[in-house]
Amino acid sequence: MNDGMVELVGRRPVTFGRRKVTPRACVADSKRHLRAFLREVLEDLGFVTSECASADELQAVLATELPDLILLGVAADGIEPGRFLEILVREAFAGKVLAVGARESIIVRAVRQVGEEYGLAMLPPLTTPFAAETLRDRVAMLLPEEPAPSPAVHVGEALHAGWLELWYQPKIDARTLIRSGAEALVRMRHPTWGVVPPAYFIPEPHDPHFRDLSEFVIDRAMQDWHYLLEQQSPVELSINLPSSYLKEPRAVRDLCRRVPTHPAFGLTVEIDSEEAIRDLDLLTEVAREIGLHNIGLSIDNLGANWPSLMELDRIPFVKLKADRQFVAGSGNDRLKRTVCRHIVELAQGYGARSVAQGVESRADLVAANELGFDLVQGFLFGKPMPLKKFARSALTKTVME
């Protein structure tokens, strides 16, 4: 390796420094489970990731992905890391290289030393086991500093450019802690700002692109449902739609037409509580039509306006979902607990299921159980995640494993 590297060092072009707002990283390791783990940690930090299992694959990644960072898994025999380093020098890689290996490993130290001798930008090694904060500290110089887009990105541009995708947050059975579906949430993967939260691009209700956004959510959710079915087993999905979209008879018919005919298919359409209460008569008719296609309605973000649902003969909702501001901290807040209890009692009285969103601590989970919620959802069980990452995580039977 050394002879080949010596003649290459002198002709390396200086290409690194065109720092991307969304940094890219490649995980180079022969072990698939380690690659998957390291990619998840990097994605949580904001990286766009790729992976390679061999030196030949690394060469292809360098040519196409233009990574800013290489996480180099150091095997016990040290042979593959040597080939990785040789290719990085040959391809004039000017990004950062982070060796990952066992603590006190002689090979880890040797990889860093050899890399530095031949001009690679070697970061201090990351020794296992490590905390996520340790990795963040190592790669801090690559993390984006730029703020999210301002003014907001127009949703029409995002739809046309194909920047939108659905991320999924698991819903959990409050008693068994087994996953019981997932909510689809829209995210934008902007080429400059990276992943952008909905607050920057969700249009106002009167915006003509709101319908197009609703159509995108439906179509992508149906595609993702089929993907999840192939990867594991059927997952009951929830999507968010405005009631204004459902006011159009053609839209309701199109929704029913698009859903799979698979016997295990199930879909919940979540409507914000203010819209749902305002349009109860309309939604009652909608619920009757879509119910024939295994689609149910859920009222979302129900909170202090729960009394509006009292003393009705029936409601068109199969789920009542408590607003996160009344769920988080409900164990120690009497007012929040009272609102949540009334929502659970309403659901029970109408034969609907109750959902607590915003469960962020074990105390919140204990309170949700004591109050009698059927389903729980929140950061305690997982943040919203891209489709493939959600599919991998859903292979675990319960959230406690």
LUMDOGU-945380 format. One record per residue (C-alpha): residue number from 1; x, y, z. Coordinates in pm, whole numbers, plus 50000, padded with zeros to 5 digits. Layout:
<pt num="NUM" u="X" v="Y" w="Z"/>
...
END
This chain:
<pt num="1" u="50000" v="50000" w="50000"/>
<pt num="2" u="50274" v="50246" w="50094"/>
<pt num="3" u="50456" v="50249" w="49758"/>
<pt num="4" u="50138" v="50321" w="49568"/>
<pt num="5" u="50034" v="50593" w="49808"/>
<pt num="6" u="50366" v="50778" w="49800"/>
<pt num="7" u="50343" v="50865" w="49431"/>
<pt num="8" u="49982" v="50978" w="49466"/>
<pt num="9" u="50018" v="51224" w="49751"/>
<pt num="10" u="50194" v="51492" w="49553"/>
<pt num="11" u="49916" v="51530" w="49293"/>
<pt num="12" u="49608" v="51551" w="49513"/>
<pt num="13" u="49381" v="51840" w="49412"/>
<pt num="14" u="49237" v="52045" w="49692"/>
<pt num="15" u="48861" v="51996" w="49645"/>
<pt num="16" u="48731" v="51980" w="49999"/>
<pt num="17" u="48610" v="52301" w="50157"/>
<pt num="18" u="48304" v="52356" w="49938"/>
<pt num="19" u="48111" v="52280" w="50253"/>
<pt num="20" u="47761" v="52153" w="50186"/>
<pt num="21" u="47474" v="52278" w="50392"/>
<pt num="22" u="47362" v="51916" w="50418"/>
<pt num="23" u="47681" v="51714" w="50476"/>
<pt num="24" u="47724" v="51368" w="50327"/>
<pt num="25" u="47886" v="51070" w="50496"/>
<pt num="26" u="47975" v="50719" w="50384"/>
<pt num="27" u="48006" v="50432" w="50633"/>
<pt num="28" u="48274" v="50188" w="50518"/>
<pt num="29" u="48260" v="49863" w="50711"/>
<pt num="30" u="48229" v="49495" w="50625"/>
<pt num="31" u="47963" v="49431" w="50892"/>
<pt num="32" u="47610" v="49516" w="50780"/>
<pt num="33" u="47465" v="49568" w="51129"/>
<pt num="34" u="47741" v="49816" w="51215"/>
<pt num="35" u="47682" v="50006" w="50891"/>
<pt num="36" u="47309" v="50028" w="50966"/>
<pt num="37" u="47371" v="50148" w="51323"/>
<pt num="38" u="47625" v="50414" w="51223"/>
<pt num="39" u="47404" v="50539" w="50940"/>
<pt num="40" u="47112" v="50587" w="51178"/>
<pt num="41" u="47326" v="50787" w="51421"/>
<pt num="42" u="47463" v="51005" w="51140"/>
<pt num="43" u="47117" v="51065" w="50992"/>
<pt num="44" u="46996" v="51180" w="51333"/>
<pt num="45" u="47279" v="51433" w="51329"/>
<pt num="46" u="47166" v="51564" w="50989"/>
<pt num="47" u="47390" v="51377" w="50743"/>
<pt num="48" u="47281" v="51228" w="50414"/>
<pt num="49" u="47437" v="50882" w="50429"/>
<pt num="50" u="47555" v="50599" w="50208"/>
<pt num="51" u="47749" v="50283" w="50283"/>
<pt num="52" u="47999" v="50041" w="50135"/>
<pt num="53" u="48111" v="49696" w="50244"/>
<pt num="54" u="48434" v="49674" w="50043"/>
<pt num="55" u="48710" v="49886" w="49900"/>
<pt num="56" u="48569" v="49848" w="49548"/>
<pt num="57" u="48232" v="49982" w="49662"/>
<pt num="58" u="48408" v="50276" w="49830"/>
<pt num="59" u="48564" v="50375" w="49499"/>
<pt num="60" u="48218" v="50390" w="49338"/>
<pt num="61" u="48081" v="50600" w="49626"/>
<pt num="62" u="48365" v="50849" w="49598"/>
<pt num="63" u="48286" v="50894" w="49230"/>
<pt num="64" u="47911" v="50946" w="49270"/>
<pt num="65" u="47822" v="51058" w="49623"/>
<pt num="66" u="48101" v="51311" w="49692"/>
<pt num="67" u="48099" v="51246" w="50069"/>
<pt num="68" u="48239" v="51496" w="50316"/>
<pt num="69" u="48310" v="51226" w="50573"/>
<pt num="70" u="48420" v="50862" w="50564"/>
<pt num="71" u="48352" v="50654" w="50875"/>
<pt num="72" u="48608" v="50378" w="50845"/>
<pt num="73" u="48536" v="50061" w="51042"/>
<pt num="74" u="48861" v="49904" w="51153"/>
<pt num="75" u="48853" v="49524" w="51137"/>
<pt num="76" u="49070" v="49308" w="51360"/>
<pt num="77" u="49298" v="49192" w="51076"/>
<pt num="78" u="49359" v="49544" w="50947"/>
<pt num="79" u="49367" v="49434" w="50581"/>
<pt num="80" u="49051" v="49608" w="50454"/>
<pt num="81" u="49122" v="49943" w="50627"/>
<pt num="82" u="49457" v="49947" w="50449"/>
<pt num="83" u="49285" v="49907" w="50112"/>
<pt num="84" u="49032" v="50173" w="50208"/>
<pt num="85" u="49313" v="50419" w="50285"/>
<pt num="86" u="49489" v="50336" w="49959"/>
<pt num="87" u="49176" v="50415" w="49758"/>
<pt num="88" u="49114" v="50738" w="49950"/>
<pt num="89" u="49464" v="50857" w="49859"/>
<pt num="90" u="49437" v="50738" w="49497"/>
<pt num="91" u="49104" v="50918" w="49454"/>
<pt num="92" u="49242" v="51235" w="49613"/>
<pt num="93" u="48976" v="51235" w="49885"/>
<pt num="94" u="48995" v="51570" w="50064"/>
<pt num="95" u="48716" v="51520" w="50317"/>
<pt num="96" u="48743" v="51398" w="50674"/>
<pt num="97" u="48817" v="51038" w="50773"/>
<pt num="98" u="48703" v="50898" w="51107"/>
<pt num="99" u="48832" v="50556" w="51212"/>
<pt num="100" u="48594" v="50356" w="51431"/>
<pt num="101" u="48722" v="50060" w="51630"/>
<pt num="102" u="48780" v="49896" w="51964"/>
<pt num="103" u="48928" v="50093" w="52251"/>
<pt num="104" u="49304" v="50050" w="52291"/>
<pt num="105" u="49325" v="49895" w="51945"/>
<pt num="106" u="49672" v="49915" w="51796"/>
<pt num="107" u="49525" v="49894" w="51447"/>
<pt num="108" u="49300" v="50197" w="51506"/>
<pt num="109" u="49603" v="50404" w="51604"/>
<pt num="110" u="49798" v="50272" w="51307"/>
<pt num="111" u="49520" v="50361" w="51063"/>
<pt num="112" u="49514" v="50717" w="51188"/>
<pt num="113" u="49893" v="50746" w="51175"/>
<pt num="114" u="49921" v="50607" w="50821"/>
<pt num="115" u="49635" v="50827" w="50701"/>
<pt num="116" u="49799" v="51140" w="50843"/>
<pt num="117" u="50136" v="51047" w="50689"/>
<pt num="118" u="49978" v="51043" w="50345"/>
<pt num="119" u="49788" v="51366" w="50389"/>
<pt num="120" u="49437" v="51245" w="50470"/>
<pt num="121" u="49238" v="51462" w="50711"/>
<pt num="122" u="49210" v="51206" w="50992"/>
<pt num="123" u="48985" v="51294" w="51286"/>
<pt num="124" u="49055" v="51163" w="51637"/>
<pt num="125" u="48940" v="50796" w="51634"/>
<pt num="126" u="48598" v="50698" w="51764"/>
<pt num="127" u="48636" v="50403" w="51999"/>
<pt num="128" u="48355" v="50166" w="52085"/>
<pt num="129" u="48134" v="50179" w="52276"/>
<pt num="130" u="48058" v="50547" w="52223"/>
<pt num="131" u="47778" v="50795" w="52292"/>
<pt num="132" u="47599" v="50988" w="52019"/>
<pt num="133" u="47735" v="51311" w="52166"/>
<pt num="134" u="48090" v="51182" w="52122"/>
<pt num="135" u="48028" v="51129" w="51751"/>
<pt num="136" u="47867" v="51473" w="51725"/>
<pt num="137" u="48177" v="51629" w="51879"/>
<pt num="138" u="48402" v="51450" w="51631"/>
<pt num="139" u="48213" v="51574" w="51325"/>
<pt num="140" u="48097" v="51913" w="51457"/>
<pt num="141" u="48290" v="52103" w="51190"/>
<pt num="142" u="48076" v="51941" w="50920"/>
<pt num="143" u="47735" v="52001" w="51072"/>
<pt num="144" u="47528" v="52272" w="50904"/>
<pt num="145" u="47512" v="52613" w="51065"/>
<pt num="146" u="47277" v="52777" w="50818"/>
<pt num="147" u="46923" v="52844" w="50942"/>
<pt num="148" u="46619" v="52684" w="50786"/>
<pt num="149" u="46484" v="52860" w="50478"/>
<pt num="150" u="46337" v="53203" w="50520"/>
<pt num="151" u="46109" v="53303" w="50364"/>
<pt num="152" u="45926" v="52974" w="50357"/>
<pt num="153" u="45975" v="52743" w="50059"/>
<pt num="154" u="45670" v="52736" w="49833"/>
<pt num="155" u="45504" v="52396" w="49836"/>
<pt num="156" u="45434" v="52415" w="49463"/>
<pt num="157" u="45808" v="52432" w="49393"/>
<pt num="158" u="45872" v="52142" w="49631"/>
<pt num="159" u="45607" v="51925" w="49466"/>
<pt num="160" u="45737" v="51999" w="49118"/>
<pt num="161" u="46098" v="51930" w="49217"/>
<pt num="162" u="46018" v="51606" w="49402"/>
<pt num="163" u="46158" v="51723" w="49735"/>
<pt num="164" u="45872" v="51593" w="49950"/>
<pt num="165" u="45857" v="51258" w="50128"/>
<pt num="166" u="45667" v="51096" w="50413"/>
<pt num="167" u="45827" v="51014" w="50745"/>
<pt num="168" u="45666" v="50777" w="50994"/>
<pt num="169" u="45622" v="50788" w="51369"/>
<pt num="170" u="45509" v="50466" w="51539"/>
<pt num="171" u="45186" v="50436" w="51734"/>
<pt num="172" u="45210" v="50204" w="52033"/>
<pt num="173" u="44950" v="49994" w="52213"/>
<pt num="174" u="44947" v="50154" w="52559"/>
<pt num="175" u="44907" v="49821" w="52740"/>
<pt num="176" u="45127" v="49576" w="52548"/>
<pt num="177" u="45380" v="49833" w="52413"/>
<pt num="178" u="45360" v="49659" w="52076"/>
<pt num="179" u="45364" v="49877" w="51767"/>
<pt num="180" u="45014" v="49932" w="51637"/>
<pt num="181" u="45046" v="50146" w="51327"/>
<pt num="182" u="45220" v="50468" w="51231"/>
<pt num="183" u="45140" v="50828" w="51143"/>
<pt num="184" u="45271" v="50966" w="50813"/>
<pt num="185" u="45418" v="51315" w="50840"/>
<pt num="186" u="45533" v="51528" w="50546"/>
<pt num="187" u="45896" v="51634" w="50527"/>
<pt num="188" u="46091" v="51822" w="50261"/>
<pt num="189" u="46446" v="51718" w="50167"/>
<pt num="190" u="46567" v="52047" w="50025"/>
<pt num="191" u="46890" v="52037" w="49817"/>
<pt num="192" u="47031" v="52335" w="50008"/>
<pt num="193" u="46879" v="52326" w="50356"/>
<pt num="194" u="46847" v="51951" w="50399"/>
<pt num="195" u="46541" v="51817" w="50583"/>
<pt num="196" u="46295" v="52101" w="50636"/>
<pt num="197" u="46008" v="52077" w="50888"/>
<pt num="198" u="45648" v="52131" w="50770"/>
<pt num="199" u="45615" v="52473" w="50930"/>
<pt num="200" u="45827" v="52614" w="50646"/>
<pt num="201" u="45622" v="52482" w="50355"/>
<pt num="202" u="45271" v="52369" w="50456"/>
<pt num="203" u="45043" v="52613" w="50267"/>
<pt num="204" u="44748" v="52806" w="50400"/>
<pt num="205" u="44409" v="52638" w="50353"/>
<pt num="206" u="44316" v="52873" w="50068"/>
<pt num="207" u="44638" v="52800" w="49877"/>
<pt num="208" u="44556" v="52626" w="49544"/>
<pt num="209" u="44848" v="52386" w="49605"/>
<pt num="210" u="44688" v="52246" w="49921"/>
<pt num="211" u="44492" v="51998" w="49709"/>
<pt num="212" u="44810" v="51892" w="49527"/>
<pt num="213" u="44982" v="51837" w="49861"/>
<pt num="214" u="44691" v="51623" w="49981"/>
<pt num="215" u="44709" v="51417" w="49661"/>
<pt num="216" u="45081" v="51365" w="49717"/>
<pt num="217" u="45025" v="51245" w="50074"/>
<pt num="218" u="44763" v="50992" w="49964"/>
<pt num="219" u="44964" v="50856" w="49671"/>
<pt num="220" u="45291" v="50828" w="49865"/>
<pt num="221" u="45120" v="50666" w="50164"/>
<pt num="222" u="44973" v="50399" w="49937"/>
<pt num="223" u="45315" v="50331" w="49782"/>
<pt num="224" u="45478" v="50316" w="50124"/>
<pt num="225" u="45209" v="50080" w="50255"/>
<pt num="226" u="45295" v="49831" w="49980"/>
<pt num="227" u="45666" v="49869" w="50059"/>
<pt num="228" u="45608" v="49800" w="50429"/>
<pt num="229" u="45393" v="49500" w="50341"/>
<pt num="230" u="45680" v="49354" w="50139"/>
<pt num="231" u="45938" v="49426" w="50408"/>
<pt num="232" u="45753" v="49287" w="50709"/>
<pt num="233" u="45377" v="49280" w="50761"/>
<pt num="234" u="45080" v="49515" w="50708"/>
<pt num="235" u="45101" v="49844" w="50896"/>
<pt num="236" u="44792" v="50053" w="50963"/>
<pt num="237" u="44882" v="50404" w="50853"/>
<pt num="238" u="44739" v="50742" w="50947"/>
<pt num="239" u="44758" v="51044" w="50719"/>
<pt num="240" u="44661" v="51406" w="50782"/>
<pt num="241" u="44417" v="51575" w="50544"/>
<pt num="242" u="44221" v="51901" w="50571"/>
<pt num="243" u="43842" v="51872" w="50582"/>
<pt num="244" u="43831" v="52117" w="50292"/>
<pt num="245" u="43982" v="51848" w="50071"/>
<pt num="246" u="43710" v="51602" w="50172"/>
<pt num="247" u="43437" v="51853" w="50083"/>
<pt num="248" u="43490" v="51765" w="49718"/>
<pt num="249" u="43293" v="51449" w="49627"/>
<pt num="250" u="43546" v="51365" w="49357"/>
<pt num="251" u="43829" v="51376" w="49610"/>
<pt num="252" u="43653" v="51126" w="49835"/>
<pt num="253" u="43584" v="50893" w="49542"/>
<pt num="254" u="43947" v="50920" w="49430"/>
<pt num="255" u="44067" v="50838" w="49781"/>
<pt num="256" u="43854" v="50523" w="49789"/>
<pt num="257" u="43970" v="50426" w="49442"/>
<pt num="258" u="44339" v="50450" w="49531"/>
<pt num="259" u="44343" v="50230" w="49839"/>
<pt num="260" u="44467" v="49870" w="49807"/>
<pt num="261" u="44214" v="49589" w="49799"/>
<pt num="262" u="44437" v="49380" w="50024"/>
<pt num="263" u="44230" v="49236" w="50313"/>
<pt num="264" u="44482" v="49357" w="50570"/>
<pt num="265" u="44473" v="49719" w="50453"/>
<pt num="266" u="44365" v="49984" w="50702"/>
<pt num="267" u="44395" v="50364" w="50687"/>
<pt num="268" u="44301" v="50644" w="50925"/>
<pt num="269" u="44253" v="51001" w="50801"/>
<pt num="270" u="44327" v="51252" w="51077"/>
<pt num="271" u="44138" v="51585" w="51074"/>
<pt num="272" u="44236" v="51875" w="51298"/>
<pt num="273" u="43986" v="51914" w="51581"/>
<pt num="274" u="43878" v="52270" w="51492"/>
<pt num="275" u="43796" v="52170" w="51134"/>
<pt num="276" u="43641" v="51841" w="51243"/>
<pt num="277" u="43403" v="52004" w="51492"/>
<pt num="278" u="43307" v="52273" w="51240"/>
<pt num="279" u="43233" v="52018" w="50964"/>
<pt num="280" u="43075" v="51737" w="51166"/>
<pt num="281" u="42779" v="51690" w="50930"/>
<pt num="282" u="43002" v="51671" w="50624"/>
<pt num="283" u="43242" v="51427" w="50790"/>
<pt num="284" u="42957" v="51204" w="50899"/>
<pt num="285" u="42867" v="51154" w="50533"/>
<pt num="286" u="43231" v="51109" w="50435"/>
<pt num="287" u="43285" v="50851" w="50708"/>
<pt num="288" u="42991" v="50646" w="50582"/>
<pt num="289" u="43138" v="50629" w="50228"/>
<pt num="290" u="43504" v="50566" w="50312"/>
<pt num="291" u="43421" v="50315" w="50583"/>
<pt num="292" u="43330" v="50066" w="50310"/>
<pt num="293" u="43697" v="50077" w="50202"/>
<pt num="294" u="43857" v="50019" w="50546"/>
<pt num="295" u="43925" v="50390" w="50594"/>
<pt num="296" u="43832" v="50560" w="50920"/>
<pt num="297" u="43836" v="50921" w="51041"/>
<pt num="298" u="44021" v="51044" w="51347"/>
<pt num="299" u="43990" v="51379" w="51521"/>
<pt num="300" u="44337" v="51521" w="51580"/>
<pt num="301" u="44468" v="51768" w="51841"/>
<pt num="302" u="44161" v="51745" w="52062"/>
<pt num="303" u="44206" v="51950" w="52375"/>
<pt num="304" u="44008" v="52214" w="52558"/>
<pt num="305" u="43744" v="52201" w="52283"/>
<pt num="306" u="43638" v="51848" w="52386"/>
<pt num="307" u="43298" v="51968" w="52524"/>
<pt num="308" u="43188" v="52036" w="52162"/>
<pt num="309" u="43157" v="51659" w="52118"/>
<pt num="310" u="42935" v="51604" w="52419"/>
<pt num="311" u="42570" v="51505" w="52391"/>
<pt num="312" u="42590" v="51403" w="52025"/>
<pt num="313" u="42401" v="51093" w="51915"/>
<pt num="314" u="42709" v="50969" w="51737"/>
<pt num="315" u="43040" v="51089" w="51597"/>
<pt num="316" u="43206" v="50996" w="51266"/>
<pt num="317" u="43545" v="50927" w="51427"/>
<pt num="318" u="43705" v="50591" w="51504"/>
<pt num="319" u="43979" v="50759" w="51711"/>
<pt num="320" u="44002" v="51065" w="51936"/>
<pt num="321" u="44356" v="51197" w="51959"/>
<pt num="322" u="44452" v="51418" w="52254"/>
<pt num="323" u="44662" v="51725" w="52180"/>
<pt num="324" u="45025" v="51684" w="52281"/>
<pt num="325" u="45016" v="51998" w="52496"/>
<pt num="326" u="44772" v="51821" w="52730"/>
<pt num="327" u="44954" v="51486" w="52727"/>
<pt num="328" u="45312" v="51593" w="52795"/>
<pt num="329" u="45345" v="51646" w="53169"/>
<pt num="330" u="44991" v="51529" w="53243"/>
<pt num="331" u="45116" v="51316" w="53532"/>
<pt num="332" u="45198" v="51628" w="53734"/>
<pt num="333" u="44942" v="51875" w="53601"/>
<pt num="334" u="44586" v="51847" w="53728"/>
<pt num="335" u="44431" v="52054" w="53446"/>
<pt num="336" u="44603" v="51852" w="53171"/>
<pt num="337" u="44504" v="51530" w="53341"/>
<pt num="338" u="44141" v="51640" w="53360"/>
<pt num="339" u="44127" v="51722" w="52987"/>
<pt num="340" u="44286" v="51388" w="52899"/>
<pt num="341" u="44043" v="51198" w="53123"/>
<pt num="342" u="43744" v="51361" w="52953"/>
<pt num="343" u="43882" v="51272" w="52609"/>
<pt num="344" u="43926" v="50908" w="52711"/>
<pt num="345" u="43572" v="50899" w="52853"/>
<pt num="346" u="43432" v="51054" w="52535"/>
<pt num="347" u="43607" v="50792" w="52322"/>
<pt num="348" u="43479" v="50511" w="52540"/>
<pt num="349" u="43126" v="50649" w="52528"/>
<pt num="350" u="43124" v="50665" w="52149"/>
<pt num="351" u="43302" v="50334" w="52094"/>
<pt num="352" u="43614" v="50499" w="51957"/>
<pt num="353" u="43978" v="50446" w="52050"/>
<pt num="354" u="44172" v="50714" w="52237"/>
<pt num="355" u="44524" v="50820" w="52139"/>
<pt num="356" u="44772" v="51017" w="52349"/>
<pt num="357" u="45027" v="51199" w="52135"/>
<pt num="358" u="45327" v="51377" w="52280"/>
<pt num="359" u="45438" v="51104" w="52522"/>
<pt num="360" u="45797" v="51208" w="52587"/>
<pt num="361" u="45881" v="51050" w="52923"/>
<pt num="362" u="45806" v="50742" w="53129"/>
<pt num="363" u="45596" v="50961" w="53357"/>
<pt num="364" u="45381" v="51056" w="53056"/>
<pt num="365" u="45344" v="50688" w="52967"/>
<pt num="366" u="45242" v="50596" w="53322"/>
<pt num="367" u="44984" v="50877" w="53322"/>
<pt num="368" u="44847" v="50769" w="52981"/>
<pt num="369" u="44807" v="50414" w="53111"/>
<pt num="370" u="44635" v="50528" w="53428"/>
<pt num="371" u="44397" v="50748" w="53228"/>
<pt num="372" u="44305" v="50456" w="53004"/>
<pt num="373" u="44438" v="50565" w="52662"/>
<pt num="374" u="44436" v="50286" w="52404"/>
<pt num="375" u="44730" v="50409" w="52197"/>
<pt num="376" u="45030" v="50629" w="52271"/>
<pt num="377" u="45267" v="50815" w="52042"/>
<pt num="378" u="45569" v="51036" w="52102"/>
<pt num="379" u="45945" v="51075" w="52124"/>
<pt num="380" u="45963" v="50818" w="52405"/>
<pt num="381" u="45899" v="50553" w="52139"/>
<pt num="382" u="46064" v="50716" w="51842"/>
<pt num="383" u="46087" v="51033" w="51639"/>
<pt num="384" u="45942" v="51051" w="51287"/>
<pt num="385" u="46182" v="50870" w="51055"/>
<pt num="386" u="46225" v="50806" w="50682"/>
<pt num="387" u="46043" v="50507" w="50535"/>
<pt num="388" u="46334" v="50263" w="50517"/>
<pt num="389" u="46453" v="50347" w="50866"/>
<pt num="390" u="46100" v="50299" w="50997"/>
<pt num="391" u="46078" v="49963" w="50821"/>
<pt num="392" u="46400" v="49849" w="50990"/>
<pt num="393" u="46286" v="49967" w="51332"/>
<pt num="394" u="45946" v="49803" w="51292"/>
<pt num="395" u="46108" v="49460" w="51277"/>
<pt num="396" u="46146" v="49484" w="51655"/>
<pt num="397" u="45838" v="49333" w="51814"/>
<pt num="398" u="45802" v="49574" w="52105"/>
<pt num="399" u="45951" v="49912" w="52186"/>
<pt num="400" u="46111" v="49771" w="52501"/>
<pt num="401" u="46337" v="49534" w="52308"/>
END
